[in-house]
Amino acid sequence: AIVYLWDEPKPEIQAELVRLSRFVKKQAPSLRQLVTTTYDAQLKDSVDIFVPVVDQFDVPNFPTPQVYRAFQKTGHEVWWYVSCMSHGCEALVDSGVPDLVLDRPSSYVRSIGWLSMKYKIDSFLYYSVNNGFQFNPKRDPWQSLWDFSGNGDGTLFYPGRPGEHGLEQHMPIASLRLKLWRESSYDADYIHWMETLKEKPPWWNSELSKLVRSTKTWSRDYS
């Protein structure tokens, strides 16, 4: 079981977050605590899973990958996630990190698995798969998914409705982005297998380095 303790805590609630985390640790020490924030030394003894946004990973003024690796070596986990920061929460931008919106090429989804393996990330968190459904019928997810300055942010399934698209019953329709995420998870498995080989092929390290160098420098060539 996991206690999703706080989502994207702001600096002004730091003291309350530390107090709450220590309280949960004392009352239910077997429950793992998760916070979507960068590594915080004040929380390292009570929080079990730090989940930084990719835009704040391996960049200046934020904890280094080495800090997260040291945290993992103590038996804890590091997850990460993408958000509207990558495409602009209020205006269109491209921060250079992966993204799951419709406006990006397929490699922006496929790269998540590659980068996760490079940085030894334990899991990928995504906040919603049906965010656009809440606006129906005023706004049909099949016609518009504009949220947080990106098309499809938070919506990876479309509503399958009887009488539409050849359907006879209600069922979720997977987006191409969700299928790309499946391919990305396969890539992560392949990379894991290669990394666990006792003797890796001589070309492996150089080719992987060409594929991914950092959270913002990775191959945009989907082929």
C-alpha positions in Angstrom: 0.0 0.0 0.0 1.1 3.6 -0.7 0.2 6.8 0.9 0.1 9.5 -1.7 1.0 12.0 0.9 1.0 15.3 -1.1 0.8 16.3 -4.7 3.3 19.0 -5.9 3.8 20.6 -2.5 4.6 24.3 -2.5 7.6 25.7 -0.5 5.3 27.5 2.0 3.8 24.2 3.2 7.2 22.5 3.8 6.9 22.5 7.6 3.4 21.0 7.5 4.5 18.4 5.0 7.5 17.3 7.2 5.2 17.1 10.2 2.6 15.1 8.4 5.1 12.7 6.9 6.7 12.0 10.3 3.3 11.5 11.8 2.3 8.9 9.2 5.7 7.2 9.6 5.1 6.9 13.3 1.5 5.7 13.1 1.9 3.3 10.1 5.6 2.6 9.5 4.8 -0.2 7.1 3.0 2.1 4.6 5.1 3.6 1.9 4.8 7.3 1.4 4.9 9.0 -2.0 5.3 12.7 -2.7 5.5 14.3 -6.2 8.4 16.5 -5.4 12.2 16.6 -5.9 14.4 15.0 -3.3 14.3 16.7 0.1 16.7 15.8 2.8 14.2 16.7 5.5 11.9 14.0 4.2 14.4 11.2 3.4 13.8 9.3 6.6 10.0 9.2 6.2 9.2 9.4 2.5 9.8 6.2 0.6 9.2 7.4 -3.0 10.2 10.8 -4.4 8.6 11.6 -7.7 10.2 14.6 -9.4 8.8 16.1 -12.7 11.2 15.3 -15.6 11.7 19.1 -16.2 13.4 19.3 -12.8 15.6 16.2 -13.1 19.3 16.4 -14.1 19.2 20.2 -14.6 21.0 23.0 -12.7 19.6 24.1 -9.2 17.9 20.7 -8.6 19.1 17.5 -6.9 21.5 15.5 -9.2 20.9 12.0 -10.5 23.6 10.8 -8.1 21.5 12.1 -5.1 18.6 10.0 -6.3 20.8 6.9 -6.9 22.1 7.2 -3.3 18.5 7.4 -2.0 17.6 4.2 -4.0 20.6 2.4 -2.5 19.0 2.8 0.9 16.0 0.7 -0.3 13.8 3.5 -1.5 12.4 4.3 -5.0 12.5 7.2 -7.4 9.7 7.6 -9.9 9.1 10.6 -12.2 6.4 12.2 -14.3 5.8 14.6 -17.1 3.5 17.6 -16.9 2.3 20.7 -18.7 5.7 22.2 -17.9 7.0 20.4 -21.0 4.6 22.1 -23.4 3.6 25.2 -21.4 0.9 25.3 -18.8 -0.4 28.6 -20.0 1.3 29.2 -23.3 2.9 27.0 -25.9 6.5 26.1 -25.3 8.8 23.1 -25.8 11.0 22.5 -22.8 12.7 19.6 -24.6 11.6 16.8 -22.2 9.2 14.0 -23.2 5.5 14.6 -23.4 2.3 12.8 -23.9 0.2 15.4 -25.8 -1.1 15.1 -29.3 1.0 18.0 -30.5 4.3 16.2 -30.2 6.0 13.6 -32.5 5.8 9.9 -31.5 9.3 10.0 -30.2 8.2 12.2 -27.3 6.3 9.3 -25.9 8.7 6.6 -27.0 11.6 8.3 -25.3 10.2 8.0 -21.8 11.2 4.3 -21.5 14.7 5.1 -22.9 15.4 7.9 -20.4 13.9 6.0 -17.5 16.4 3.2 -18.1 19.3 5.6 -18.5 18.6 7.2 -15.1 17.5 3.9 -13.4 14.0 5.3 -12.6 11.8 2.8 -10.8 8.4 3.8 -12.3 6.6 6.4 -14.4 3.6 8.3 -12.9 0.9 9.9 -15.0 -1.8 11.9 -13.3 -4.9 11.0 -15.4 -6.0 9.0 -18.4 -9.5 10.4 -18.8 -9.2 14.1 -17.8 -11.2 15.3 -20.9 -14.2 13.1 -20.0 -15.3 15.6 -17.3 -16.3 18.2 -19.8 -18.7 15.9 -21.8 -21.3 16.6 -23.2 -20.4 20.3 -23.4 -17.1 19.3 -25.0 -16.8 15.9 -26.7 -13.3 14.3 -26.1 -13.4 13.1 -29.7 -13.7 16.7 -30.9 -11.5 18.6 -28.5 -8.9 17.8 -25.8 -7.3 21.2 -25.3 -6.2 21.2 -21.7 -3.3 23.0 -20.0 -2.0 24.4 -23.3 -1.8 21.0 -24.9 -4.1 18.7 -26.8 -4.7 15.5 -24.9 -2.9 16.3 -21.7 -4.3 13.9 -19.1 -6.4 11.9 -21.6 -5.1 8.6 -23.0 -8.4 6.9 -23.6 -11.4 8.0 -25.7 -15.0 7.2 -24.8 -16.3 4.3 -26.9 -20.0 4.8 -27.2 -22.7 2.4 -28.6 -23.6 3.4 -32.2 -20.3 5.2 -32.8 -17.2 3.9 -34.5 -18.9 0.5 -35.0 -19.3 -0.1 -31.3 -22.3 -1.9 -29.8 -21.4 -1.2 -26.1 -19.6 1.3 -24.0 -15.8 0.6 -23.9 -12.6 2.7 -23.6 -10.7 3.3 -26.8 -7.0 3.4 -26.4 -5.2 6.4 -28.0 -2.2 6.0 -30.2 -0.2 7.7 -27.5 -1.1 4.9 -25.1 0.0 2.3 -27.7 3.3 4.2 -28.0 3.7 4.1 -24.3 3.3 0.3 -24.5 6.1 0.3 -27.1 8.2 2.4 -24.8 7.8 -0.1 -22.0 9.0 -2.8 -24.3 12.0 -0.7 -25.1 12.7 -0.4 -21.4 12.7 -4.2 -21.1 15.1 -4.5 -24.0 17.5 -2.0 -22.5 17.3 -3.7 -19.1 18.1 -7.1 -20.7 21.1 -5.6 -22.5 22.4 -3.8 -19.3 22.2 -7.1 -17.3 24.4 -9.0 -19.8 27.7 -10.1 -18.4 29.4 -9.2 -21.7 27.6 -6.5 -23.6 28.3 -6.1 -27.4 31.1 -3.6 -28.1 28.6 -1.3 -29.9 26.0 -1.1 -27.1 27.2 1.8 -24.9 27.9 4.1 -27.8 24.6 3.4 -29.5 22.7 3.9 -26.3 24.5 7.1 -25.7 23.4 8.3 -29.2 19.9 7.5 -28.3 19.7 9.3 -25.0 22.2 11.7 -23.4 20.0 13.7 -21.0 16.4 14.6 -20.3 16.5 17.2 -23.0 19.0 15.6 -25.4 17.7 12.4 -27.0 17.0 11.1 -30.5 13.9 12.6 -32.1 14.2 10.0 -34.9 11.5 7.5 -34.3 12.8 5.1 -36.9 
